[in-house]
């Protein structure tokens, strides 16, 4: 009986070994994608690493974009402030220029008024001079007329005296 048990045991062991070999062969045929799965897993790891790298780049670029936008906003604020200062400076300068123009115009007006007053005095003095010259001319003419009359009278008197002397001789 031992032999029978031994034979059955060997047959069972052989059957198990053949079954295991058959299962392995069958598994190799059905599971021939194990290498492919490892390659796929490696590819997935590579893609995951690339995605993480790209994600980090996106994060870095987003941060840089945010910093740049903040800088742009700061520059816009500075530009606006400087434009306001320029506008205020221009307004102040225009006001000062207008004040100076008004002062100059007032000085010109004052000068014109003084010139007009002096011109009026000069015209009055010229009229007085002309009137006095007319009076002088009138007096000269009167004096010349009186002198001529006196000369005429003297000549007439002389003729009368000469005639009286001549008639008494």
C-alpha atoms as an extended CHARMM CRD file, in Angstrom:
* protein
*
       169  EXT
         1         1  UNK       CA              0.0000000000        0.0000000000        0.0000000000  PROA      1               0.0000000000
         2         2  UNK       CA              2.7500000000        2.2550000000        0.4420000000  PROA      2               0.0000000000
         3         3  UNK       CA              3.5420000000        1.8810000000       -3.0970000000  PROA      3               0.0000000000
         4         4  UNK       CA              0.0970000000        2.8690000000       -4.1040000000  PROA      4               0.0000000000
         5         5  UNK       CA              0.1890000000        5.8450000000       -1.8280000000  PROA      5               0.0000000000
         6         6  UNK       CA              3.5490000000        6.7650000000       -3.1550000000  PROA      6               0.0000000000
         7         7  UNK       CA              2.3390000000        6.4590000000       -6.7140000000  PROA      7               0.0000000000
         8         8  UNK       CA             -0.7350000000        8.4870000000       -5.9520000000  PROA      8               0.0000000000
         9         9  UNK       CA              1.3940000000       11.0430000000       -4.1600000000  PROA      9               0.0000000000
        10        10  UNK       CA              3.8540000000       11.2130000000       -7.0810000000  PROA      10              0.0000000000
        11        11  UNK       CA              0.9860000000       11.3950000000       -9.5340000000  PROA      11              0.0000000000
        12        12  UNK       CA             -0.6320000000       14.1110000000       -7.4450000000  PROA      12              0.0000000000
        13        13  UNK       CA              2.6690000000       15.9940000000       -7.1860000000  PROA      13              0.0000000000
        14        14  UNK       CA              3.2370000000       15.5780000000      -10.8980000000  PROA      14              0.0000000000
        15        15  UNK       CA             -0.2960000000       16.7170000000      -11.6100000000  PROA      15              0.0000000000
        16        16  UNK       CA              0.2080000000       19.7500000000       -9.3640000000  PROA      16              0.0000000000
        17        17  UNK       CA              3.5610000000       20.5210000000      -11.0210000000  PROA      17              0.0000000000
        18        18  UNK       CA              2.0640000000       20.1780000000      -14.4880000000  PROA      18              0.0000000000
        19        19  UNK       CA             -0.9230000000       22.2230000000      -13.4100000000  PROA      19              0.0000000000
        20        20  UNK       CA              1.3660000000       24.9100000000      -12.0100000000  PROA      20              0.0000000000
        21        21  UNK       CA              3.3950000000       24.8900000000      -15.2190000000  PROA      21              0.0000000000
        22        22  UNK       CA              0.1910000000       25.0460000000      -17.2280000000  PROA      22              0.0000000000
        23        23  UNK       CA             -1.1530000000       27.8700000000      -15.0650000000  PROA      23              0.0000000000
        24        24  UNK       CA              2.1590000000       29.7320000000      -15.4610000000  PROA      24              0.0000000000
        25        25  UNK       CA              2.0560000000       29.2510000000      -19.2220000000  PROA      25              0.0000000000
        26        26  UNK       CA             -1.5790000000       30.2510000000      -19.2650000000  PROA      26              0.0000000000
        27        27  UNK       CA             -0.8050000000       33.2610000000      -17.0270000000  PROA      27              0.0000000000
        28        28  UNK       CA              2.1130000000       34.2590000000      -19.2560000000  PROA      28              0.0000000000
        29        29  UNK       CA             -0.1820000000       34.1290000000      -22.2520000000  PROA      29              0.0000000000
        30        30  UNK       CA             -2.9670000000       36.0370000000      -20.5180000000  PROA      30              0.0000000000
        31        31  UNK       CA             -0.6190000000       38.3190000000      -18.6150000000  PROA      31              0.0000000000
        32        32  UNK       CA              1.8600000000       39.0820000000      -21.3290000000  PROA      32              0.0000000000
        33        33  UNK       CA              1.0610000000       42.8030000000      -20.7500000000  PROA      33              0.0000000000
        34        34  UNK       CA              3.0500000000       42.9780000000      -17.4890000000  PROA      34              0.0000000000
        35        35  UNK       CA              6.0350000000       44.4890000000      -19.3160000000  PROA      35              0.0000000000
        36        36  UNK       CA              3.6570000000       46.8170000000      -21.0910000000  PROA      36              0.0000000000
        37        37  UNK       CA              2.1290000000       47.8240000000      -17.7650000000  PROA      37              0.0000000000
        38        38  UNK       CA              5.5820000000       48.5200000000      -16.3690000000  PROA      38              0.0000000000
        39        39  UNK       CA              6.3500000000       50.6240000000      -19.4610000000  PROA      39              0.0000000000
        40        40  UNK       CA              2.9890000000       52.3720000000      -19.0890000000  PROA      40              0.0000000000
        41        41  UNK       CA              3.7140000000       52.9920000000      -15.4030000000  PROA      41              0.0000000000
        42        42  UNK       CA              7.1340000000       54.3820000000      -16.3430000000  PROA      42              0.0000000000
        43        43  UNK       CA              5.4730000000       56.5810000000      -18.9720000000  PROA      43              0.0000000000
        44        44  UNK       CA              2.8650000000       57.6900000000      -16.4260000000  PROA      44              0.0000000000
        45        45  UNK       CA              5.6590000000       58.5510000000      -13.9810000000  PROA      45              0.0000000000
        46        46  UNK       CA              7.4560000000       60.4890000000      -16.7350000000  PROA      46              0.0000000000
        47        47  UNK       CA              4.2570000000       62.3190000000      -17.6720000000  PROA      47              0.0000000000
        48        48  UNK       CA              3.5010000000       62.9730000000      -14.0080000000  PROA      48              0.0000000000
        49        49  UNK       CA              6.9900000000       64.4380000000      -13.5410000000  PROA      49              0.0000000000
        50        50  UNK       CA              6.5610000000       66.5600000000      -16.6590000000  PROA      50              0.0000000000
        51        51  UNK       CA              3.1240000000       67.7250000000      -15.4860000000  PROA      51              0.0000000000
        52        52  UNK       CA              4.5700000000       68.6070000000      -12.0820000000  PROA      52              0.0000000000
        53        53  UNK       CA              7.4160000000       70.4700000000      -13.7950000000  PROA      53              0.0000000000
        54        54  UNK       CA              4.9810000000       72.3160000000      -16.0470000000  PROA      54              0.0000000000
        55        55  UNK       CA              2.7290000000       72.9870000000      -13.0630000000  PROA      55              0.0000000000
        56        56  UNK       CA              5.6840000000       74.4730000000      -11.1930000000  PROA      56              0.0000000000
        57        57  UNK       CA              6.5480000000       76.5450000000      -14.2760000000  PROA      57              0.0000000000
        58        58  UNK       CA              2.9230000000       77.7290000000      -14.4820000000  PROA      58              0.0000000000
        59        59  UNK       CA              3.0060000000       78.6020000000      -10.7810000000  PROA      59              0.0000000000
        60        60  UNK       CA              6.3070000000       80.4590000000      -11.2270000000  PROA      60              0.0000000000
        61        61  UNK       CA              5.0750000000       82.2650000000      -14.3350000000  PROA      61              0.0000000000
        62        62  UNK       CA              1.7720000000       83.1100000000      -12.6300000000  PROA      62              0.0000000000
        63        63  UNK       CA              3.7210000000       84.5660000000       -9.7160000000  PROA      63              0.0000000000
        64        64  UNK       CA              5.9480000000       86.5210000000      -12.1080000000  PROA      64              0.0000000000
        65        65  UNK       CA              2.8560000000       87.7340000000      -13.9930000000  PROA      65              0.0000000000
        66        66  UNK       CA              1.2770000000       88.8500000000      -10.7320000000  PROA      66              0.0000000000
        67        67  UNK       CA              4.4960000000       90.6400000000       -9.7430000000  PROA      67              0.0000000000
        68        68  UNK       CA              4.6820000000       92.2630000000      -13.1790000000  PROA      68              0.0000000000
        69        69  UNK       CA              1.0450000000       93.3370000000      -12.9710000000  PROA      69              0.0000000000
        70        70  UNK       CA              1.6900000000       94.8060000000       -9.5280000000  PROA      70              0.0000000000
        71        71  UNK       CA              4.7170000000       96.6440000000      -10.9480000000  PROA      71              0.0000000000
        72        72  UNK       CA              2.6240000000       97.9080000000      -13.8720000000  PROA      72              0.0000000000
        73        73  UNK       CA             -0.0760000000       99.0840000000      -11.4610000000  PROA      73              0.0000000000
        74        74  UNK       CA              2.6030000000      100.8220000000       -9.3890000000  PROA      74              0.0000000000
        75        75  UNK       CA              4.0240000000      102.4820000000      -12.4930000000  PROA      75              0.0000000000
        76        76  UNK       CA              0.5170000000      103.5050000000      -13.5830000000  PROA      76              0.0000000000
        77        77  UNK       CA             -0.0320000000      105.0340000000      -10.1570000000  PROA      77              0.0000000000
        78        78  UNK       CA              3.3020000000      106.8730000000      -10.3610000000  PROA      78              0.0000000000
        79        79  UNK       CA              2.4570000000      108.0330000000      -13.8920000000  PROA      79              0.0000000000
        80        80  UNK       CA             -0.9250000000      109.3100000000      -12.7420000000  PROA      80              0.0000000000
        81        81  UNK       CA              0.6810000000      111.0950000000       -9.7910000000  PROA      81              0.0000000000
        82        82  UNK       CA              3.3450000000      112.6530000000      -12.0200000000  PROA      82              0.0000000000
        83        83  UNK       CA              0.7060000000      113.6920000000      -14.5640000000  PROA      83              0.0000000000
        84        84  UNK       CA             -1.2830000000      115.3300000000      -11.7610000000  PROA      84              0.0000000000
        85        85  UNK       CA              1.8620000000      117.1340000000      -10.5900000000  PROA      85              0.0000000000
        86        86  UNK       CA              2.5600000000      118.2460000000      -14.1650000000  PROA      86              0.0000000000
        87        87  UNK       CA             -0.9980000000      119.5030000000      -14.5490000000  PROA      87              0.0000000000
        88        88  UNK       CA             -0.7430000000      121.4070000000      -11.2590000000  PROA      88              0.0000000000
        89        89  UNK       CA              2.6400000000      122.8500000000      -12.2560000000  PROA      89              0.0000000000
        90        90  UNK       CA              1.2840000000      123.9010000000      -15.6540000000  PROA      90              0.0000000000
        91        91  UNK       CA             -1.7800000000      125.4620000000      -14.0370000000  PROA      91              0.0000000000
        92        92  UNK       CA              0.4000000000      127.3010000000      -11.5270000000  PROA      92              0.0000000000
        93        93  UNK       CA              2.7470000000      128.4760000000      -14.2730000000  PROA      93              0.0000000000
        94        94  UNK       CA             -0.1850000000      129.6330000000      -16.4160000000  PROA      94              0.0000000000
        95        95  UNK       CA             -1.6190000000      131.5020000000      -13.4220000000  PROA      95              0.0000000000
        96        96  UNK       CA              1.7220000000      133.1830000000      -12.7310000000  PROA      96              0.0000000000
        97        97  UNK       CA              2.1440000000      134.0560000000      -16.4060000000  PROA      97              0.0000000000
        98        98  UNK       CA             -1.3650000000      135.5170000000      -16.5310000000  PROA      98              0.0000000000
        99        99  UNK       CA             -0.6610000000      137.5340000000      -13.3710000000  PROA      99              0.0000000000
       100       100  UNK       CA              2.5500000000      138.8930000000      -14.9360000000  PROA      100             0.0000000000
       101       101  UNK       CA              0.6730000000      139.6960000000      -18.1590000000  PROA      101             0.0000000000
       102       102  UNK       CA             -1.9660000000      141.5270000000      -16.1100000000  PROA      102             0.0000000000
       103       103  UNK       CA              0.7550000000      143.4230000000      -14.2330000000  PROA      103             0.0000000000
       104       104  UNK       CA              2.4760000000      144.3700000000      -17.5020000000  PROA      104             0.0000000000
       105       105  UNK       CA             -0.8460000000      145.4020000000      -19.0580000000  PROA      105             0.0000000000
       106       106  UNK       CA             -1.6330000000      147.4970000000      -15.9670000000  PROA      106             0.0000000000
       107       107  UNK       CA              1.8200000000      149.1000000000      -16.1370000000  PROA      107             0.0000000000
       108       108  UNK       CA              1.2830000000      149.8120000000      -19.8490000000  PROA      108             0.0000000000
       109       109  UNK       CA             -2.1430000000      151.2860000000      -19.0850000000  PROA      109             0.0000000000
       110       110  UNK       CA             -0.6720000000      153.4340000000      -16.3090000000  PROA      110             0.0000000000
       111       111  UNK       CA              2.1380000000      154.5290000000      -18.6370000000  PROA      111             0.0000000000
       112       112  UNK       CA             -0.3700000000      155.3380000000      -21.3770000000  PROA      112             0.0000000000
       113       113  UNK       CA             -2.4410000000      157.3910000000      -18.9120000000  PROA      113             0.0000000000
       114       114  UNK       CA              0.6610000000      159.2660000000      -17.7520000000  PROA      114             0.0000000000
       115       115  UNK       CA              1.7240000000      159.7690000000      -21.3690000000  PROA      115             0.0000000000
       116       116  UNK       CA             -1.7570000000      161.0630000000      -22.2150000000  PROA      116             0.0000000000
       117       117  UNK       CA             -1.6250000000      163.4450000000      -19.2360000000  PROA      117             0.0000000000
       118       118  UNK       CA              1.8360000000      164.6890000000      -20.2430000000  PROA      118             0.0000000000
       119       119  UNK       CA              0.6700000000      164.9870000000      -23.8590000000  PROA      119             0.0000000000
       120       120  UNK       CA             -2.3430000000      166.9940000000      -22.6690000000  PROA      120             0.0000000000
       121       121  UNK       CA             -0.0540000000      169.2760000000      -20.6580000000  PROA      121             0.0000000000
       122       122  UNK       CA              2.2500000000      169.5770000000      -23.6680000000  PROA      122             0.0000000000
       123       123  UNK       CA             -0.6970000000      170.3870000000      -25.9430000000  PROA      123             0.0000000000
       124       124  UNK       CA             -1.8960000000      172.9980000000      -23.4190000000  PROA      124             0.0000000000
       125       125  UNK       CA              1.6170000000      174.4840000000      -23.2070000000  PROA      125             0.0000000000
       126       126  UNK       CA              1.8480000000      174.5290000000      -27.0220000000  PROA      126             0.0000000000
       127       127  UNK       CA             -1.5250000000      176.3070000000      -27.1760000000  PROA      127             0.0000000000
       128       128  UNK       CA             -0.2940000000      178.8230000000      -24.6020000000  PROA      128             0.0000000000
       129       129  UNK       CA              2.9210000000      179.3130000000      -26.5910000000  PROA      129             0.0000000000
       130       130  UNK       CA              0.9230000000      179.7290000000      -29.8050000000  PROA      130             0.0000000000
       131       131  UNK       CA             -1.4000000000      182.2190000000      -28.0760000000  PROA      131             0.0000000000
       132       132  UNK       CA              1.5600000000      184.1400000000      -26.6600000000  PROA      132             0.0000000000
       133       133  UNK       CA              3.2920000000      184.1100000000      -30.0580000000  PROA      133             0.0000000000
       134       134  UNK       CA              0.0690000000      185.4580000000      -31.5890000000  PROA      134             0.0000000000
       135       135  UNK       CA             -0.0570000000      188.1710000000      -28.9400000000  PROA      135             0.0000000000
       136       136  UNK       CA              3.6180000000      188.9780000000      -29.5980000000  PROA      136             0.0000000000
       137       137  UNK       CA              2.9470000000      189.1590000000      -33.3220000000  PROA      137             0.0000000000
       138       138  UNK       CA             -0.1410000000      191.2800000000      -32.7140000000  PROA      138             0.0000000000
       139       139  UNK       CA              1.8790000000      193.5840000000      -30.4340000000  PROA      139             0.0000000000
       140       140  UNK       CA              4.7210000000      193.7280000000      -32.9870000000  PROA      140             0.0000000000
       141       141  UNK       CA              2.2420000000      194.5460000000      -35.7040000000  PROA      141             0.0000000000
       142       142  UNK       CA              0.5920000000      197.1270000000      -33.4320000000  PROA      142             0.0000000000
       143       143  UNK       CA              4.0410000000      198.5120000000      -32.5400000000  PROA      143             0.0000000000
       144       144  UNK       CA              5.0700000000      198.5830000000      -36.1920000000  PROA      144             0.0000000000
       145       145  UNK       CA              1.7790000000      200.2250000000      -37.1150000000  PROA      145             0.0000000000
       146       146  UNK       CA              2.2080000000      202.7910000000      -34.3340000000  PROA      146             0.0000000000
       147       147  UNK       CA              5.8400000000      203.3090000000      -35.3510000000  PROA      147             0.0000000000
       148       148  UNK       CA              4.8620000000      203.7260000000      -38.9780000000  PROA      148             0.0000000000
       149       149  UNK       CA              2.1360000000      206.1800000000      -37.9370000000  PROA      149             0.0000000000
       150       150  UNK       CA              4.6580000000      208.0470000000      -35.7600000000  PROA      150             0.0000000000
       151       151  UNK       CA              7.1770000000      208.1210000000      -38.6190000000  PROA      151             0.0000000000
       152       152  UNK       CA              4.4050000000      209.3560000000      -40.9050000000  PROA      152             0.0000000000
       153       153  UNK       CA              3.3960000000      211.9740000000      -38.3750000000  PROA      153             0.0000000000
       154       154  UNK       CA              7.0400000000      213.0570000000      -37.8890000000  PROA      154             0.0000000000
       155       155  UNK       CA              7.5490000000      213.2380000000      -41.6530000000  PROA      155             0.0000000000
       156       156  UNK       CA              4.3600000000      215.2430000000      -42.0420000000  PROA      156             0.0000000000
       157       157  UNK       CA              5.4280000000      217.5330000000      -39.2010000000  PROA      157             0.0000000000
       158       158  UNK       CA              8.8520000000      217.9260000000      -40.7640000000  PROA      158             0.0000000000
       159       159  UNK       CA              7.3260000000      218.7890000000      -44.0940000000  PROA      159             0.0000000000
       160       160  UNK       CA              5.0700000000      221.2520000000      -42.3540000000  PROA      160             0.0000000000
       161       161  UNK       CA              8.0470000000      222.7010000000      -40.4950000000  PROA      161             0.0000000000
       162       162  UNK       CA             10.1160000000      222.8070000000      -43.6730000000  PROA      162             0.0000000000
       163       163  UNK       CA              7.2680000000      224.4550000000      -45.4830000000  PROA      163             0.0000000000
       164       164  UNK       CA              6.8160000000      226.9920000000      -42.6700000000  PROA      164             0.0000000000
       165       165  UNK       CA             10.5460000000      227.6960000000      -42.6430000000  PROA      165             0.0000000000
       166       166  UNK       CA             10.5740000000      228.0110000000      -46.4060000000  PROA      166             0.0000000000
       167       167  UNK       CA              7.6020000000      230.2850000000      -46.4610000000  PROA      167             0.0000000000
       168       168  UNK       CA              9.1600000000      232.6300000000      -43.8470000000  PROA      168             0.0000000000
       169       169  UNK       CA             12.3210000000      233.0300000000      -45.6510000000  PROA      169             0.0000000000
